[in-house]
Amino acid sequence: MKTIILNVDRDNDFGEKVGVPGPVVGYTECYDAAMRLISTDPEDSDANALFGALKLYEDLRRNGDDVEIALITGDADVGSKSDIELGNQLDELLVPQKYSNLILVTDGAEDDYIIPLITSRIRIKYVKHVIVRHNQNIESLYYYVVKALKDKKIVNKFIIPLGLFLLTYGIVLLIFIVFSSLTTKQYAVQPGSGALTFVAIVLGFYFVERGLELRKSFMKVLKAIHAYSQETRIAFLSYVVAISLVIVGIASSWVVTVENFVNPFNQGLVFISLFTWWMYGAIFAMEIGVGLDLIVNGKRGVNKILYGLMFSLAIAMIVFGMINYLRYVLGFVMLRQAVLDLALLIFGVVVAVLSSLVNRYYNDVVYINSGDLTRLEIEEK
């Protein structure tokens, strides 16, 4: 009975990097796959492990043993998906040929996951590990860090969580330092704490940026903004104005709130009520820009812009009135002010209802004029 020498590529480097799907059976086919991978990525341990399996195959054949060699590949999504693919390829490999036992040749990285998968189907004669030797100057901390940052598996499992931990730790330290300085009015920072905070934030941000590829995402956003600004100049300008109004609104509302009110809860309510109108101003600017862009380009939909402006105005009045009436309930304002706020709230509800009715009436008219009575007939039934 034959012995099969099996090499396992659990994360499918052969498929992802050189387009070699598993299973690969035979000395010539496995040698070709190993040469293609080692030519593409000389540092890949899977290629070295397969070369080790080929060397073992030659030694056993030289001794007169009846052996065959094969390679099976998993999936880049290492886990249940890759193990299911390995199991399917292993079944495909073992069904047509009758092998008495198996010799597993690996780089030692995934033995705990692969061996139970194989022993459930065939007896393992022994396991041979192929460990790649590096010279001393390559085995440096810099080399391993760079290699880890390029390996997606390591990045997802270790680098991103480590970066988030360091970033969170650094930010918490920074908040603690600022809070201590403000409460004690001692603005000198201890060198040790300052250095630790700085290093944690920088390293954490670096690891997170490399893991999530934030720089590429940021460049994509910039390119999208540039393309959008070229296509719709008026609408883009209105978005810039809207963002500016939000930023100015936050600052202005905060300054007015802090300078004129003392109670923290009352400050929060006043801030929300003041910022509500700045937020409506931002929505107004944005919707006006979109409406002008539709008019310039001769497109329809201006009526939806008007409906949006009316409805958002109603929401602003409702929020402002409700927040300030709550301030009356809590004893922060007088009754006269509360009556005005309650009237504004009711007026906002009326405007919201009217805007909804007008919008629905306009949509019904559009359906009738276009000859599509389906919606009206369904509603009548």
C-alpha positions as CSV (number, residue, x, y, z in Angstrom):
1,M,0.0,0.0,0.0
2,K,1.2,3.5,-0.8
3,T,2.2,6.2,1.6
4,I,1.1,9.7,0.7
5,I,3.3,12.7,1.7
6,L,1.0,15.6,2.3
7,N,1.7,19.3,2.5
8,V,-1.0,21.6,3.7
9,D,-1.4,25.3,2.8
10,R,-4.2,26.3,5.3
11,D,-4.4,30.0,4.2
12,N,-4.2,29.2,0.5
13,D,-1.0,31.2,-0.3
14,F,-0.6,29.0,-3.4
15,G,-4.1,30.0,-4.7
16,E,-3.9,33.6,-3.6
17,K,-0.4,34.4,-4.8
18,V,0.2,32.2,-7.8
19,G,-3.2,30.9,-8.8
20,V,-2.5,27.2,-8.0
21,P,-5.7,25.5,-6.8
22,G,-5.6,22.4,-4.7
23,P,-5.4,19.5,-4.6
24,V,-2.1,19.2,-6.4
25,V,-0.9,15.6,-6.9
26,G,2.4,14.3,-8.2
27,Y,6.1,15.2,-8.0
28,T,6.2,17.3,-11.1
29,E,3.0,19.3,-10.3
30,C,4.1,20.0,-6.7
31,Y,7.6,21.0,-7.8
32,D,6.1,23.4,-10.4
33,A,3.8,24.9,-7.7
34,A,6.6,25.3,-5.2
35,M,8.8,27.0,-7.9
36,R,6.0,29.4,-8.8
37,L,5.4,30.4,-5.2
38,I,9.1,30.7,-4.2
39,S,9.7,32.9,-7.3
40,T,6.8,35.2,-6.3
41,D,7.5,35.3,-2.6
42,P,10.9,33.9,-1.6
43,E,10.1,34.4,2.1
44,D,6.9,32.3,2.2
45,S,7.2,29.4,4.5
46,D,4.6,27.3,2.6
47,A,6.9,27.1,-0.4
48,N,9.8,26.0,1.8
49,A,7.6,23.4,3.4
50,L,6.6,22.0,0.0
51,F,10.2,21.8,-1.0
52,G,10.8,19.9,2.2
53,A,8.1,17.5,1.2
54,L,9.6,17.1,-2.2
55,K,13.0,16.3,-0.6
56,L,11.4,13.7,1.6
57,Y,9.7,12.2,-1.4
58,E,13.1,11.8,-3.2
59,D,14.7,10.2,-0.2
60,L,11.9,7.7,0.3
61,R,11.8,6.8,-3.4
62,R,15.6,6.3,-3.3
63,N,15.1,3.8,-0.5
64,G,12.5,1.9,-2.5
65,D,9.4,3.1,-0.6
66,D,6.1,3.3,-2.6
67,V,5.1,6.9,-2.0
68,E,3.1,9.7,-3.6
69,I,3.2,13.5,-2.8
70,A,0.3,15.9,-2.8
71,L,-0.6,19.5,-1.8
72,I,-4.0,20.6,-0.5
73,T,-5.0,24.3,0.0
74,G,-7.5,26.0,2.3
75,D,-8.9,29.5,2.1
76,A,-7.6,33.0,2.8
77,D,-10.4,33.3,5.4
78,V,-8.6,31.0,7.9
79,G,-10.9,29.2,10.2
80,S,-14.0,27.1,9.6
81,K,-14.1,28.0,5.9
82,S,-10.5,27.0,5.2
83,D,-10.9,23.8,7.2
84,I,-14.0,22.8,5.3
85,E,-12.2,23.3,2.0
86,L,-9.2,21.3,3.3
87,G,-11.6,18.5,4.3
88,N,-13.2,18.5,0.9
89,Q,-9.9,18.3,-0.9
90,L,-8.6,15.6,1.4
91,D,-11.7,13.5,0.7
92,E,-11.1,14.1,-3.1
93,L,-7.5,13.0,-2.7
94,L,-8.1,9.9,-0.6
95,V,-11.1,8.4,-2.4
96,P,-9.6,7.4,-5.8
97,Q,-6.3,6.1,-4.3
98,K,-5.9,3.7,-1.4
99,Y,-3.2,4.9,0.9
100,S,-2.2,3.0,4.0
101,N,-0.9,5.9,5.9
102,L,0.2,9.5,5.5
103,I,3.3,11.6,6.3
104,L,2.5,15.2,7.1
105,V,5.1,17.8,6.2
106,T,4.4,21.3,7.6
107,D,6.1,24.5,8.7
108,G,4.8,23.8,12.2
109,A,2.5,26.9,12.3
110,E,-0.9,25.2,12.0
111,D,-0.4,21.6,13.3
112,D,-3.0,21.9,16.1
113,Y,-5.7,22.6,13.5
114,I,-4.6,20.3,10.7
115,I,-3.8,17.1,12.5
116,P,-7.3,16.3,13.9
117,L,-8.7,17.0,10.4
118,I,-6.4,14.4,8.9
119,T,-6.5,11.7,11.6
120,S,-10.3,11.5,11.2
121,R,-9.7,10.2,7.6
122,I,-6.3,8.4,7.6
123,R,-3.5,7.3,9.9
124,I,-0.6,9.7,10.2
125,K,2.7,7.8,10.1
126,Y,4.7,10.8,11.4
127,V,5.0,14.6,11.1
128,K,8.0,16.3,9.6
129,H,8.5,20.0,10.3
130,V,10.4,22.2,7.9
131,I,11.8,25.2,9.7
132,V,13.5,27.9,7.6
133,R,16.9,29.1,9.0
134,H,17.7,32.8,8.8
135,N,21.1,34.4,9.3
136,Q,21.6,36.4,12.5
137,N,21.4,39.9,10.9
138,I,18.0,39.2,9.4
139,E,16.6,37.9,12.6
140,S,16.1,41.3,14.1
141,L,13.2,43.1,15.7
142,Y,12.7,45.4,12.7
143,Y,12.5,42.4,10.3
144,Y,9.8,40.6,12.3
145,V,7.8,43.8,12.8
146,V,7.8,44.6,9.1
147,K,6.9,41.0,8.2
148,A,4.1,41.0,10.7
149,L,2.7,44.3,9.3
150,K,2.6,42.8,5.8
151,D,0.8,39.6,6.9
152,K,-3.0,40.1,6.9
153,K,-3.5,37.2,9.3
154,I,-1.2,38.6,11.9
155,V,-2.6,42.1,11.3
156,N,-6.2,41.0,11.9
157,K,-5.4,38.8,14.9
158,F,-2.7,40.8,16.8
159,I,-1.7,44.1,15.3
160,I,-5.1,45.8,15.2
161,P,-6.1,44.7,18.7
162,L,-2.6,45.8,20.0
163,G,-3.0,49.1,18.3
164,L,-6.4,49.7,19.7
165,F,-5.2,48.8,23.2
166,L,-2.2,51.2,23.0
167,L,-4.3,54.0,21.5
168,T,-7.0,53.6,24.2
169,Y,-4.4,53.4,26.9
170,G,-2.6,56.6,25.6
171,I,-5.8,58.5,25.3
172,V,-6.9,57.6,28.8
173,L,-3.5,58.6,30.2
174,L,-3.8,61.9,28.3
175,I,-7.3,62.6,29.7
176,F,-6.1,61.8,33.2
177,I,-3.1,64.2,32.8
178,V,-5.2,67.0,31.5
179,F,-7.8,66.5,34.2
180,S,-5.2,66.4,36.9
181,S,-3.6,69.6,35.6
182,L,-6.9,71.4,35.6
183,T,-8.0,70.3,39.0
184,T,-4.6,70.9,40.8
185,K,-3.6,73.9,38.6
186,Q,-0.2,72.3,38.1
187,Y,0.5,72.3,34.4
188,A,3.9,70.7,34.6
189,V,3.8,67.1,33.3
190,Q,6.1,64.4,34.6
191,P,8.6,63.3,31.9
192,G,7.9,59.6,32.4
193,S,4.1,60.0,32.1
194,G,4.3,62.3,29.2
195,A,6.7,60.1,27.3
196,L,4.6,57.0,28.0
197,T,1.5,58.7,26.8
198,F,3.1,60.0,23.7
199,V,4.6,56.6,22.8
200,A,1.4,54.8,23.4
201,I,-0.7,57.1,21.2
202,V,1.9,57.2,18.4
203,L,2.4,53.4,18.3
204,G,-1.3,52.7,18.7
205,F,-2.2,55.1,15.9
206,Y,0.5,53.6,13.7
207,F,-0.6,50.0,14.2
208,V,-4.3,50.9,13.7
209,E,-3.4,52.9,10.6
210,R,-1.4,50.0,9.1
211,G,-3.9,47.4,10.0
212,L,-7.0,49.2,8.8
213,E,-5.2,50.9,6.0
214,L,-6.6,54.3,7.0
215,R,-4.3,56.2,4.7
216,K,-5.7,54.4,1.6
217,S,-9.3,55.0,2.9
218,F,-8.5,58.7,3.5
219,M,-7.1,59.1,0.0
220,K,-10.1,57.4,-1.5
221,V,-12.4,59.8,0.4
222,L,-10.3,62.8,-0.8
223,K,-10.5,61.6,-4.4
224,A,-14.3,61.0,-4.1
225,I,-14.8,64.5,-2.7
226,H,-12.7,66.0,-5.5
227,A,-14.7,64.1,-8.2
228,Y,-18.0,65.1,-6.5
229,S,-16.9,68.7,-6.3
230,Q,-16.1,68.7,-10.0
231,E,-19.5,67.2,-11.0
232,T,-21.7,69.2,-8.7
233,R,-20.0,72.5,-7.7
234,I,-23.0,74.2,-6.2
235,A,-24.1,71.3,-4.0
236,F,-20.5,70.7,-2.9
237,L,-20.2,74.3,-1.8
238,S,-23.4,74.0,0.1
239,Y,-22.0,71.0,2.0
240,V,-18.9,73.0,2.9
241,V,-21.1,75.8,4.2
242,A,-23.3,73.3,6.2
243,I,-20.2,71.7,7.8
244,S,-18.9,75.2,8.7
245,L,-22.2,76.1,10.3
246,V,-22.2,73.0,12.4
247,I,-18.7,73.7,13.7
248,V,-19.5,77.4,14.4
249,G,-22.8,76.4,15.9
250,I,-21.1,74.0,18.4
251,A,-18.6,76.7,19.4
252,S,-21.1,79.5,19.6
253,S,-23.7,77.5,21.6
254,W,-21.0,76.3,24.0
255,V,-19.7,79.8,24.7
256,V,-23.1,81.2,25.2
257,T,-24.1,78.3,27.5
258,V,-21.0,78.4,29.7
259,E,-21.0,82.2,30.1
260,N,-24.7,82.6,31.0
261,F,-25.7,79.4,32.9
262,V,-24.3,77.5,35.9
263,N,-26.3,74.4,36.5
264,P,-24.7,71.5,34.4
265,F,-28.1,69.9,33.4
266,N,-29.5,73.3,32.5
267,Q,-26.3,74.0,30.4
268,G,-26.9,70.8,28.5
269,L,-30.5,71.7,27.7
270,V,-29.6,75.2,26.7
271,F,-26.8,74.0,24.5
272,I,-29.1,71.5,22.6
273,S,-31.8,74.2,22.1
274,L,-29.3,76.7,20.8
275,F,-27.5,74.2,18.6
276,T,-30.9,73.1,17.1
277,W,-31.1,76.3,15.1
278,W,-27.5,76.1,13.9
279,M,-28.3,72.6,12.8
280,Y,-31.3,73.7,10.9
281,G,-29.2,76.5,9.3
282,A,-26.8,73.8,8.1
283,I,-29.6,71.7,6.7
284,F,-31.1,74.8,5.1
285,A,-27.8,75.6,3.4
286,M,-27.3,72.1,2.2
287,E,-30.9,71.7,0.8
288,I,-30.7,75.1,-0.9
289,G,-27.5,74.1,-2.6
290,V,-28.9,70.8,-3.8
291,G,-32.1,72.6,-5.1
292,L,-30.0,75.2,-7.0
293,D,-28.0,72.4,-8.5
294,L,-31.2,70.6,-9.7
295,I,-32.5,73.9,-11.2
296,V,-29.2,74.6,-13.0
297,N,-29.0,71.0,-14.4
298,G,-32.7,71.0,-15.4
299,K,-33.6,68.1,-13.1
300,R,-36.8,67.5,-11.2
301,G,-37.1,67.1,-7.4
302,V,-37.2,70.7,-6.3
303,N,-40.6,70.0,-4.6
304,K,-38.9,67.4,-2.4
305,I,-36.3,70.1,-1.4
306,L,-39.1,72.4,-0.3
307,Y,-40.8,69.7,1.6
308,G,-37.5,68.8,3.4
309,L,-37.0,72.5,4.4
310,M,-40.5,72.7,5.8
311,F,-40.3,69.4,7.6
312,S,-36.8,70.1,9.1
313,L,-38.1,73.6,10.2
314,A,-41.0,71.9,12.0
315,I,-38.6,69.4,13.7
316,A,-36.4,72.3,14.8
317,M,-39.4,74.1,16.3
318,I,-40.6,71.0,18.1
319,V,-37.2,70.2,19.5
320,F,-36.6,73.8,20.6
321,G,-40.0,74.1,22.2
322,M,-39.8,70.7,23.9
323,I,-36.4,71.3,25.4
324,N,-37.3,74.7,26.7
325,Y,-40.6,73.5,28.1
326,L,-38.6,70.8,29.9
327,R,-36.5,73.6,31.4
328,Y,-39.7,75.2,32.8
329,V,-40.8,71.8,34.3
330,L,-37.4,71.6,36.0
331,G,-37.7,75.2,37.3
332,F,-35.1,76.8,35.1
333,V,-37.4,79.3,33.2
334,M,-40.5,81.3,34.0
335,L,-44.1,80.5,33.0
336,R,-44.3,83.2,30.4
337,Q,-41.3,81.8,28.6
338,A,-42.8,78.3,28.9
339,V,-46.0,79.4,27.2
340,L,-44.1,80.7,24.2
341,D,-42.1,77.6,24.0
342,L,-45.2,75.4,24.2
343,A,-46.9,77.5,21.4
344,L,-43.8,77.0,19.3
345,L,-43.9,73.3,19.8
346,I,-47.5,73.1,18.8
347,F,-46.9,75.3,15.8
348,G,-44.0,73.0,14.8
349,V,-46.4,70.0,14.9
350,V,-48.9,71.9,12.7
351,V,-46.2,72.7,10.2
352,A,-45.0,69.1,10.1
353,V,-48.5,67.8,9.4
354,L,-49.2,70.4,6.8
355,S,-45.9,69.8,5.0
356,S,-46.7,66.0,4.9
357,L,-50.2,66.7,3.5
358,V,-48.9,69.1,0.9
359,N,-46.2,66.6,-0.1
360,R,-48.7,63.8,-0.4
361,Y,-51.1,65.9,-2.4
362,Y,-48.3,66.9,-4.8
363,N,-47.3,63.2,-5.3
364,D,-50.9,62.3,-6.0
365,V,-51.1,65.0,-8.6
366,V,-47.9,63.8,-10.3
367,Y,-49.3,60.3,-10.5
368,I,-52.5,61.5,-12.0
369,N,-50.8,63.7,-14.6
370,S,-48.4,60.9,-15.6
371,G,-51.4,58.5,-16.2
372,D,-50.4,56.1,-13.4
373,L,-53.5,55.6,-11.3
374,T,-52.4,52.4,-9.7
375,R,-51.5,54.0,-6.3
376,L,-54.8,55.9,-6.1
377,E,-56.8,52.8,-7.0
378,I,-55.1,50.7,-4.3
379,E,-55.7,53.5,-1.7
380,E,-59.4,53.7,-2.6
381,K,-59.8,50.0,-2.2
